[in-house]
């Protein structure tokens, strides 16, 4: 099963972990501009993909259909900007489980990404380091004794490590405590960014925690700092959920109303579906809503997205039809035996 459909440690709040290394190959200039330069870089990587191992496959964006590319963005393996700017030149290395995705020629030659479900900073880092060392052995990196790994942006020099934890904080939102908690954590030198849509709406109450610094700190220091902040947020979110649960009837009514709407709707927008799934996830996490399990919640979170919805159905859907199809897929997942 792919990592994004699994649950892991503390996954009631920490949905997933990502470790990313920014790297550049020696012998190539930074910020490649021409097709010839792109092709030379990609050919070197493609020729050595089997030597790297880890079940990685070389894929080019120009050979992917539009829905596949949208799905990669929805799984947070690629950014929308990368897909848009590199439609004809972009390429990735990816394994079948999709817990490893290496983006070629984004800001840097390589963006090495390793993912895990739940809060798994140490284990994910260990796999990323192992993979990183293998790639360095095969391809060779641009490095400096003074600055460490060299990157196109000075902000990413040093370790070149960006550690991220994707968290679900609905109770802190509902109790109005989220700004206070974020302010308390502002001295930890991390970014906490909400996942907003184009209308500036964070309908599923999710945030990404990541480190600000990569230079002058070790990988272990970065990981420890992110872990401290993540654990603080997990603790505060769980306290907020207990506070909401004191009003037992109202709390359970909100959860079951959300479940009832999802179970019976004939059409539903993406934002409404996200909001309702956010509500029922709390119910499943706290053992209130026994009709669903973690696996179904993970499927619901993914397959309501436009690209993943169409991939799940195995057919293209025009925007006007997606709200109807989304409701059908939601009911299908809810009806699975748990």
ABEGO torsion letter per residue (X at the ends): XBAAABBBBGAAABABBBBBBBBBBBGBBBGBABAAAAAAAAAAAAAAAAAAEGGBBBBBAAABBAAAAAAAAAAGABBAAAAAAAAAABBBBBBAAGABBBBBGBABABBBBBBBBEBBAAAAAAAAAAAAAAAAAAAEBBBBAAAEBBBABAAABEAGBBBBBBBBBAAAAAAGAAAAAAAAAAAAGBBBBBBBBAAGBBAAGBBBBBBABABGBBAAAAAAAAAAAAAAAAAAAAAAAAAAAABAAAAAAAAAAAAAAAAABABBBAAAAAAAAAAAAAAAAAGABAABBAAAAAAAAAAABAAAAAAAAGBBBBAAAAAAAAAAAAAAAAABBX
